[in-house]
């Protein structure tokens, strides 16, 4: 696997789709980077030369993009700030519910997780069978 900015990117994929494996770089930004470096987006990541990898790294650092550890740290600090001031968004994050005003009565399964069935439970000392 090719190593770019401390991240292993898959060799078998096209470089256009391998760059988004770096946290903070999406497909549109990947395309901008490849356009700036004049590298064919259809080239496989494993076929890149060391000069091309260095050029991609140089362009990413030159664009002053926040990526990987710095971006994760920055987002963590934002979450700590929200939790510290105890705002509504922070309580929604804490409870694992949608944060941006979506309905939760019927949807929000991605955020809430799988359904937890609430049913009747028998008491340990209850009689069993017909009475």
C-alpha positions as CSV (number, residue, x, y, z in Angstrom):
1,X,0.0,0.0,0.0
2,X,1.2,3.5,-0.8
3,X,1.8,5.8,2.2
4,X,0.7,9.4,1.8
5,X,0.8,11.9,4.7
6,X,1.1,9.0,7.2
7,X,-1.9,7.2,5.8
8,X,-2.0,3.9,4.0
9,X,-4.0,4.3,0.8
10,X,-5.1,1.3,-1.3
11,X,-2.9,0.5,-4.3
12,X,-5.5,-1.2,-6.4
13,X,-7.9,1.8,-6.6
14,X,-7.6,4.8,-8.8
15,X,-5.7,7.6,-7.2
16,X,-8.8,9.8,-7.5
17,X,-10.7,7.4,-5.1
18,X,-7.7,6.6,-3.0
19,X,-7.0,10.1,-1.8
20,X,-10.3,10.3,0.2
21,X,-8.9,7.6,2.5
22,X,-7.1,10.6,4.1
23,X,-9.4,12.0,6.8
24,X,-10.4,15.5,5.7
25,X,-10.0,15.0,1.9
26,X,-13.2,14.2,0.0
27,X,-13.7,13.4,-3.7
28,X,-14.1,17.0,-4.9
29,X,-10.9,18.1,-3.1
30,X,-9.1,15.0,-4.4
31,X,-10.0,16.0,-7.9
32,X,-8.7,19.6,-7.3
33,X,-5.4,18.2,-6.0
34,X,-4.9,15.9,-9.0
35,X,-5.8,18.8,-11.3
36,X,-3.2,21.0,-9.6
37,X,-0.5,18.3,-9.9
38,X,-1.4,17.3,-13.5
39,X,-1.7,13.6,-12.5
40,X,-4.1,11.5,-14.4
41,X,-7.0,10.5,-12.1
42,X,-7.3,7.1,-13.7
43,X,-3.8,6.0,-12.6
44,X,-3.8,3.4,-9.9
45,X,-2.3,4.5,-6.6
46,X,0.3,1.7,-6.7
47,X,1.6,2.9,-10.1
48,X,2.5,6.4,-8.8
49,X,6.2,7.2,-8.7
50,X,7.9,8.7,-5.6
51,X,8.1,12.1,-7.4
52,X,4.3,12.1,-8.0
53,X,3.6,11.1,-4.3
54,X,5.9,13.9,-3.2
55,X,4.2,16.3,-5.5
56,X,0.7,15.4,-4.1
57,X,2.0,15.8,-0.6
58,X,3.5,19.2,-1.4
59,X,0.3,20.4,-3.0
60,X,-1.9,19.2,0.0
61,X,0.4,21.0,2.4
62,X,0.6,24.1,0.2
63,X,-3.2,24.3,0.1
64,X,-3.1,24.5,4.0
65,X,-5.8,21.9,4.3
66,X,-6.6,20.6,7.8
67,X,-6.4,16.8,7.6
68,X,-6.0,13.7,9.8
69,X,-4.9,14.3,13.3
70,X,-5.2,18.0,13.3
71,X,-8.7,17.8,12.0
72,X,-9.7,15.2,14.5
73,X,-8.2,17.2,17.3
74,X,-10.0,20.4,16.1
75,X,-13.4,18.5,16.0
76,X,-12.7,17.1,19.5
77,X,-12.1,20.6,20.9
78,X,-15.4,21.8,19.3
79,X,-17.3,18.9,21.0
80,X,-15.6,19.6,24.3
81,X,-16.6,23.2,24.1
82,X,-20.3,22.3,23.4
83,X,-20.2,19.8,26.3
84,X,-18.6,22.4,28.6
85,X,-21.3,25.0,28.0
86,X,-24.0,22.3,28.3
87,X,-25.9,23.4,25.2
88,X,-28.8,21.6,23.5
89,X,-26.7,20.2,20.7
90,X,-24.3,18.7,23.3
91,X,-27.2,16.9,25.1
92,X,-28.4,15.5,21.7
93,X,-24.8,14.3,21.0
94,X,-24.6,12.7,24.5
95,X,-27.9,10.9,24.1
96,X,-27.0,9.7,20.6
97,X,-30.0,11.5,19.0
98,X,-30.1,13.6,15.8
99,X,-28.6,17.0,16.4
100,X,-30.0,19.2,13.7
101,X,-33.7,19.1,14.3
102,X,-34.7,15.9,12.5
103,X,-37.7,14.0,13.6
104,X,-37.2,11.0,15.8
105,X,-40.7,9.6,16.1
106,X,-40.4,7.3,13.0
107,X,-36.9,7.7,11.5
108,X,-33.4,8.4,12.8
109,X,-32.5,4.8,13.0
110,X,-29.0,5.5,11.8
111,X,-28.4,7.8,14.8
112,X,-30.4,5.9,17.4
113,X,-29.2,2.4,16.4
114,X,-31.3,-0.7,16.0
115,X,-34.8,-0.9,17.6
116,X,-35.0,-2.0,21.2
117,X,-38.2,-3.8,21.7
118,X,-40.0,-3.0,24.9
119,X,-42.3,-5.7,26.0
120,X,-43.9,-7.2,29.1
121,X,-41.6,-9.2,31.3
122,X,-42.8,-11.9,33.7
123,X,-42.1,-11.5,37.4
124,X,-39.9,-14.2,38.8
125,X,-42.5,-15.3,41.4
126,X,-45.4,-15.4,39.0
127,X,-47.5,-18.5,38.3
128,X,-46.9,-20.2,35.0
129,X,-49.5,-21.8,32.8
130,X,-53.3,-21.8,33.2
131,X,-54.9,-20.7,36.4
